């Protein structure tokens, strides 16, 4: 009779452990996997955007042909994954200023000033993208 009680208790314990596993641990694992997947997605698109920003759109890797809409096409995935609205605005402003610089909509003096501003702004944006990687 003692063996039957012991086996029954072990069986009930095993069932309770499995229920805990299904209810709690599986959800924790799914959440962890989602975070890992999201971080990998952000890393991929932020890397591409960072290359474009730091090269001020002149990289051979990205064929954006002096067109701000093509720049936006490259930045679009990053903009979707960025939760910080201020950072989104900074990227939008960068692209608008980049268009002014690349398409020679300014005098030479203003172009030099804008180039310096864009160079500094690109580094700030890349630093913010690094912070945004952390989940």
C-alpha positions in Angstrom: 0.0 0.0 0.0 2.9 2.4 0.7 4.3 1.8 -2.7 1.0 2.6 -4.3 0.8 5.9 -2.5 4.5 6.7 -3.4 4.0 5.9 -7.1 0.7 7.9 -7.1 2.4 10.9 -5.5 5.3 10.7 -8.0 2.8 10.5 -10.9 0.8 13.5 -9.6 4.1 15.4 -9.2 5.2 14.5 -12.7 1.8 15.8 -14.1 2.1 19.0 -12.1 5.7 19.6 -13.4 4.5 19.1 -17.0 1.6 21.5 -16.5 4.0 24.1 -15.1 6.3 23.5 -18.1 3.5 23.9 -20.6 1.9 27.0 -18.9 4.9 28.9 -17.7 8.2 27.7 -19.2 6.9 27.5 -22.8 5.7 31.1 -22.7 9.1 32.2 -21.2 10.9 30.4 -24.0 8.7 31.9 -26.7 9.3 35.4 -25.3 13.0 34.8 -25.1 13.1 33.5 -28.7 11.0 36.5 -29.9 13.4 38.9 -28.3 16.4 37.1 -29.9 14.7 37.2 -33.3 13.8 40.9 -33.0 17.3 41.8 -31.9 18.7 39.9 -35.0 16.3 41.7 -37.3 17.2 45.1 -35.8 20.9 44.3 -36.1 20.6 43.4 -39.8 18.6 46.5 -40.8 20.4 48.9 -38.4 23.8 47.7 -39.9 22.6 48.5 -43.4 21.2 51.9 -42.4 24.4 52.7 -40.4 26.5 52.0 -43.5 24.4 54.3 -45.6 24.4 57.1 -43.0 28.1 57.0 -42.3 28.9 57.0 -46.0 26.4 59.9 -46.4 24.7 57.8 -49.1 27.8 57.6 -51.3 28.6 54.0 -50.7 28.8 51.8 -53.8 26.9 49.1 -51.9 23.7 51.2 -52.1 22.6 52.4 -55.5 20.4 55.3 -54.4 21.1 57.5 -57.4 20.8 60.8 -55.5 17.2 60.1 -54.9 15.8 60.6 -51.3 13.0 58.1 -51.9 15.6 55.3 -52.6 17.3 56.4 -49.3 13.9 56.0 -47.6 13.5 52.6 -49.2 16.7 51.4 -47.5 15.8 53.1 -44.2 12.2 51.9 -44.2 12.8 48.6 -42.3 14.8 50.4 -39.7 12.1 53.1 -39.3 9.5 50.3 -38.7 11.7 48.7 -35.9 12.6 52.0 -34.2 10.3 52.8 -31.3 11.9 56.1 -30.5 10.0 58.8 -32.4 12.8 61.3 -31.9 15.2 59.0 -33.6 12.8 58.5 -36.5 12.6 62.3 -36.9 16.4 62.6 -36.8 16.6 60.0 -39.7 13.9 61.8 -41.7 15.7 65.2 -41.2 19.0 63.6 -42.2 17.5 62.3 -45.4 16.0 65.7 -46.3 19.3 67.5 -45.5 21.2 64.8 -47.5 18.9 65.5 -50.5 19.8 69.2 -50.3 23.5 68.4 -50.2 23.6 65.8 -52.9 21.3 67.5 -55.3 23.2 70.8 -54.9 20.3 72.9 -53.7 22.6 75.1 -51.6 25.6 77.4 -52.2 29.1 76.0 -51.8 29.5 77.5 -48.3 26.2 76.2 -47.1 27.0 72.8 -48.6 30.3 72.6 -46.6 28.4 73.5 -43.4 25.7 71.0 -44.2 28.2 68.2 -44.9 29.8 68.8 -41.5 26.4 68.8 -39.9 25.4 65.5 -41.6 28.7 63.9 -40.7 28.1 64.7 -37.0 24.4 63.8 -37.2 25.2 60.4 -38.8 27.4 59.5 -35.8 24.7 60.5 -33.4 22.1 58.5 -35.2 24.3 55.4 -35.3 24.9 55.7 -31.5 21.1 55.9 -31.0 20.6 52.9 -33.2 23.1 51.0 -31.0 21.1 51.9 -27.9 17.9 50.8 -29.7 19.4 47.4 -30.2 19.1 46.6 -26.5 15.8 45.0 -25.7 
